Amino acid sequence: MDFKFGGYYHLFNRSNDKQRLYRCHDNYIHFLSKYERMVSPFADTLAYCLMPTHYHFLIQVKTSDMILLQRAIGKLQSSYTQNINRWYSRTGSLFQLHAKSKPVYDTQGMIRLMRYIHQNPVRAGHVLRVEDWPYSSVKTMVGNEPRPIIRLLDIPALEITSTSFLQSHQELVERRDILDFIHNPSEKMWWSQRLALPTAVGMSSPT
């Protein structure tokens, strides 16, 4: 993971062998609480979504010590894994090695990424509306979460009202934009075939 002070990044990772990262409501809350305690001192969060087998965060780096940030993310995963192993009598790693990150270059890119992150549960068929998924930043962003676990930083130039925000999420992210946010080559190949688009392993980042 390469970070720069003040930069915006898509931070993400998934489980090993499609194992469930979160087996119950308390697991989701525990992970978010750890994130707020361990990672938030070094990066502000603009959006997030926890899925059963992976997670997504849109962050802005606020430390000049990138080693501390990288260690904090690593500690988040290792500490959470230790908890899950103890609670469920399992052994071994839970996540796919290190978390990954990809820079986001402008406000429009951040807005598209935010929509993609929030639409993950809809695309996976877990819910019909983004606001129905309890483990994302949607409710906090529209003011329907009275005691949010994670303090969110506003996306620059994005005016959020409950109505306009949710309306903007009704239409799924454009098909080509999906490929900007998929980082596993085999998954990109699968989506390219499904969407009848050219294979996009080498697609450029948004500018």
C-alpha positions in Angstrom: 0.0 0.0 0.0 1.4 3.3 -1.1 -0.1 6.4 0.5 0.5 10.2 0.3 -0.5 12.8 2.8 -3.8 14.4 1.8 -4.5 11.7 -0.8 -7.8 10.0 -1.3 -7.8 6.2 -1.6 -10.1 3.2 -2.0 -9.1 0.8 0.8 -10.3 -2.7 0.5 -9.7 -6.4 1.2 -11.6 -9.7 1.2 -11.5 -13.0 3.1 -9.5 -16.1 2.3 -11.5 -18.7 0.3 -14.7 -16.7 0.5 -15.0 -17.3 4.3 -17.4 -15.0 6.2 -15.6 -12.2 7.9 -18.6 -11.3 9.9 -20.8 -14.0 11.3 -23.3 -11.9 13.2 -24.3 -8.3 13.8 -21.8 -8.0 16.7 -18.9 -8.9 14.5 -19.7 -6.1 12.1 -19.9 -3.6 15.0 -16.7 -4.9 16.5 -14.8 -4.5 13.3 -16.1 -0.9 12.8 -15.2 0.0 16.4 -11.7 -1.4 15.9 -11.3 0.6 12.7 -12.4 3.8 14.4 -9.9 3.3 17.2 -7.0 2.0 15.1 -7.2 3.6 11.7 -9.1 6.8 12.1 -6.2 8.6 13.9 -4.3 8.4 10.6 -7.0 8.6 8.0 -10.4 10.3 7.7 -13.3 8.2 6.3 -15.7 9.5 3.6 -17.6 6.3 2.9 -17.6 2.6 3.8 -19.4 -0.7 3.4 -18.8 -4.0 5.2 -19.9 -7.1 3.2 -20.0 -10.6 4.5 -16.7 -11.5 2.7 -15.0 -8.2 2.1 -14.9 -4.5 3.0 -14.6 -1.1 1.3 -13.5 2.3 2.7 -13.0 5.6 0.9 -10.4 7.4 3.0 -8.2 10.6 3.0 -4.8 10.2 4.6 -4.2 12.8 7.3 -0.8 11.6 8.6 2.7 12.2 7.1 3.9 8.9 8.7 2.7 6.3 6.2 4.3 3.5 8.1 2.0 4.2 11.0 -1.0 4.1 8.8 0.1 0.8 7.1 0.7 -0.7 10.5 -2.6 0.4 11.8 -4.5 -1.2 8.9 -2.4 -4.4 9.4 -3.1 -4.4 13.1 -6.8 -3.9 12.5 -6.9 -7.1 10.4 -4.7 -9.2 12.6 -6.4 -8.1 15.8 -9.8 -8.8 14.4 -8.7 -12.2 13.1 -7.4 -13.1 16.6 -10.8 -12.2 18.0 -12.7 -14.3 15.5 -10.4 -17.2 15.9 -10.9 -17.2 19.7 -14.7 -16.7 19.5 -15.3 -19.4 16.9 -12.5 -21.9 17.7 -10.8 -21.5 14.4 -7.2 -21.1 13.3 -5.2 -19.4 10.5 -5.6 -16.2 8.5 -8.9 -14.7 7.8 -8.0 -12.0 5.3 -6.1 -12.2 2.0 -2.7 -11.0 3.3 -2.4 -7.2 3.2 -5.2 -4.8 2.5 -5.1 -3.1 -0.9 -5.5 0.5 -1.9 -6.1 2.5 -5.1 -5.8 6.3 -5.4 -8.8 8.4 -6.3 -7.9 11.5 -8.3 -10.9 13.9 -8.3 -14.3 14.7 -6.8 -16.2 12.9 -9.6 -14.1 9.8 -9.0 -14.9 10.0 -5.3 -18.6 10.3 -5.9 -18.6 7.3 -8.3 -16.6 5.3 -5.9 -18.9 6.2 -3.0 -21.9 5.0 -5.1 -20.1 1.8 -6.0 -19.3 1.1 -2.4 -22.8 1.8 -1.1 -24.3 -0.3 -3.9 -22.4 -3.5 -3.1 -25.2 -5.0 -1.0 -27.7 -4.3 -3.8 -25.5 -5.8 -6.4 -25.0 -8.9 -4.2 -28.8 -9.3 -3.7 -28.7 -8.8 0.1 -31.1 -5.8 0.0 -33.2 -3.9 -2.5 -32.2 -0.4 -1.5 -28.8 1.0 -0.3 -30.4 2.4 2.8 -31.6 -1.0 4.0 -28.0 -2.3 4.5 -27.1 -1.6 8.1 -23.3 -1.9 7.7 -22.5 1.0 5.4 -22.1 4.8 5.8 -25.4 5.5 4.0 -27.5 6.1 7.1 -24.9 8.3 8.7 -24.6 10.4 5.5 -28.3 11.1 5.4 -28.6 11.8 9.1 -30.5 8.6 10.0 -27.8 7.2 12.3 -28.1 8.9 15.7 -24.9 7.4 17.1 -22.5 6.6 14.3 -19.5 4.5 15.1 -17.3 6.1 12.5 -17.0 9.9 12.1 -17.3 10.7 8.4 -15.6 13.5 6.5 -17.7 15.2 3.8 -16.8 14.6 0.2 -15.7 18.0 -1.4 -18.4 19.8 -3.4 -21.0 17.1 -2.6 -24.2 18.5 -1.1 -26.0 15.8 0.7 -29.7 15.8 1.6 -31.6 12.7 2.4 -33.7 12.9 -0.8 -31.1 13.8 -3.3 -28.5 11.4 -1.9 -30.8 8.4 -2.0 -32.1 9.3 -5.4 -28.5 9.5 -6.7 -28.1 5.9 -5.6 -31.2 4.5 -7.3 -29.4 4.2 -10.6 -26.5 1.7 -10.4 -23.0 2.9 -11.3 -22.4 2.9 -15.0 -21.2 -0.4 -16.4 -17.8 0.8 -17.4 -17.3 2.5 -14.1 -17.7 -0.9 -12.3 -14.4 -2.1 -13.8 -12.6 0.9 -12.3 -13.3 -0.4 -8.8 -12.6 -4.1 -9.4 -9.0 -5.0 -8.7 -8.8 -8.8 -9.0 -7.9 -9.8 -12.6 -10.2 -12.8 -12.6 -13.1 -10.8 -11.3 -12.4 -8.1 -14.0 -12.5 -10.8 -16.7 -15.8 -12.2 -15.3 -17.4 -8.7 -15.2 -16.0 -7.8 -18.7 -17.7 -10.9 -20.2 -20.9 -10.4 -18.3 -21.1 -6.8 -19.4 -20.0 -7.5 -22.9 -17.1 -5.0 -22.6 -13.5 -5.4 -23.6 -11.3 -7.0 -20.9 -10.1 -4.1 -18.7 -7.2 -5.4 -16.7 -5.1 -2.5 -17.8 -7.8 0.2 -17.6 -6.4 3.6 -16.5 -7.4 5.2 -13.2 -9.9 8.1 -13.2 -8.4 11.5 -13.7 
